[in-house]
Amino acid sequence: MIGFEQCTKHYVLDDEERVILREATLLFEPWDRICILAPPGVGKTTIAHLLAGFTRPTEGNVHRSGRISWPLGFTGALHPSMTGERNVEIIADLAEAPRNRVSAYVAEFSELGEDYHRKVETYSSSMRARLGFALSMAIPADTYVADGNIGTGAPSFRTRCEVALEQKLNEGAGLFFLTHSPRLAERFGRRFAVLQGGKFVLTADAEEAKGIFETQLVEQDSLQQLVEGFSSE
Ligand SMILES: Nc1ncnc2c1ncn2[C@@H]1O[C@H](COP(=O)(O)OP(=O)(O)OP(=O)(O)O)[C@@H](O)[C@H]1O
């Protein structure tokens, strides 16, 4: 099993504590397809980073085994003064994946054309994002980690990303996906949860998760209006 066991994660910023997880447990098989619906700003990226091994829990354990991807589309490892191609070669070597195959896949998938051979610092943010997502799909994983959306940029590229991920899942890979999109959760998930009070709450199906999530959105909106009301007084 992989996942979270009695896991607490909080940040302290300017004496203010932000709790993301509070003694939360969610254990699953690497090939499970878990989608967690959560409103904006409650910690989706942080939780994805915990499972990807980018950050550590404040308390408790994160269990990782097999090949767990970094969050899909992650671009933080790209070195700006190297070309897209050189970055891909280095990352393929580190992941012990065949660099020629990985590079050919990324060049084609990212649709960067000649820019693939230019320095990453010359890329627009959407070009970086395309490179990052193509790389995520090119490096094999047993469990893919994602937060937010699947893919980025133009609708045609997003569709391409969704189709590519679906193919990996159909081939047997697992998915741990935190999102605010019920559509994406329903499309990619087989088990569903919401994040509530810093805990993972598994639901019977996508419909139940969506119901709880929509209530959370309404509550978040009401709270926001309340705060704005106070600050304008
Ligand atoms: N390194 C950090 N130090 C302090 N606070 C942080 C840090 N990283 C994130 N946070 C805070 O933790 C909370 C959750 O952030 P996170 O990015 O994980 O949420 P999210 O659900 O992915 O957000 P969004 O939906 O906007 O993408 C936010 O209040 C954020 O300001």
The ligand as a MOL file (V3000), in Angstrom:
LIG
                    3D

  0  0  0     0  0            999 V3000
M  V30 BEGIN CTAB
M  V30 COUNTS 31 33 0 0 0
M  V30 BEGIN ATOM
M  V30 1 N 5.8270 26.7580 1.4590 0
M  V30 2 C 4.7440 27.2770 2.0290 0
M  V30 3 N 4.8370 28.0140 3.1450 0
M  V30 4 C 3.7510 28.5370 3.7500 0
M  V30 5 N 2.4870 28.3680 3.3000 0
M  V30 6 C 2.3320 27.6430 2.1870 0
M  V30 7 C 3.4310 27.0590 1.4750 0
M  V30 8 N 2.9440 26.3680 0.4030 0
M  V30 9 C 1.6080 26.5370 0.4340 0
M  V30 10 N 1.2260 27.2810 1.4940 0
M  V30 11 C -0.1490 27.6450 1.8780 0
M  V30 12 O -0.8730 26.4300 2.0380 0
M  V30 13 C -2.1940 26.5780 1.5490 0
M  V30 14 C -2.4700 25.5020 0.5190 0
M  V30 15 O -1.6590 25.7460 -0.6470 0
M  V30 16 P -1.6870 24.7520 -1.8800 0
M  V30 17 O -0.9760 25.4030 -3.0150 0
M  V30 18 O -1.2240 23.4070 -1.4670 0
M  V30 19 O -3.2690 24.6830 -2.1690 0
M  V30 20 P -4.0690 24.3270 -3.5150 0
M  V30 21 O -5.3500 23.6880 -3.0770 0
M  V30 22 O -3.2180 23.5380 -4.4440 0
M  V30 23 O -4.3250 25.7660 -4.1110 0
M  V30 24 P -4.9300 26.1670 -5.5570 0
M  V30 25 O -6.2690 25.5390 -5.6680 0
M  V30 26 O -4.9860 27.6640 -5.4850 0
M  V30 27 O -3.9420 25.6580 -6.5950 0
M  V30 28 C -2.3010 28.0080 1.0150 0
M  V30 29 O -2.8870 28.7940 2.0330 0
M  V30 30 C -0.8600 28.4050 0.7770 0
M  V30 31 O -0.6890 29.7880 0.9350 0
M  V30 END ATOM
M  V30 BEGIN BOND
M  V30 1 1 1 2
M  V30 2 1 2 3
M  V30 3 2 2 7
M  V30 4 2 3 4
M  V30 5 1 4 5
M  V30 6 2 5 6
M  V30 7 1 6 7
M  V30 8 1 6 10
M  V30 9 1 7 8
M  V30 10 2 8 9
M  V30 11 1 9 10
M  V30 12 1 10 11
M  V30 13 1 11 12
M  V30 14 1 11 30
M  V30 15 1 12 13
M  V30 16 1 13 14
M  V30 17 1 13 28
M  V30 18 1 14 15
M  V30 19 1 15 16
M  V30 20 2 16 17
M  V30 21 1 16 18
M  V30 22 1 16 19
M  V30 23 1 19 20
M  V30 24 2 20 21
M  V30 25 1 20 22
M  V30 26 1 20 23
M  V30 27 1 23 24
M  V30 28 2 24 25
M  V30 29 1 24 26
M  V30 30 1 24 27
M  V30 31 1 28 29
M  V30 32 1 28 30
M  V30 33 1 30 31
M  V30 END BOND
M  V30 END CTAB
M  END
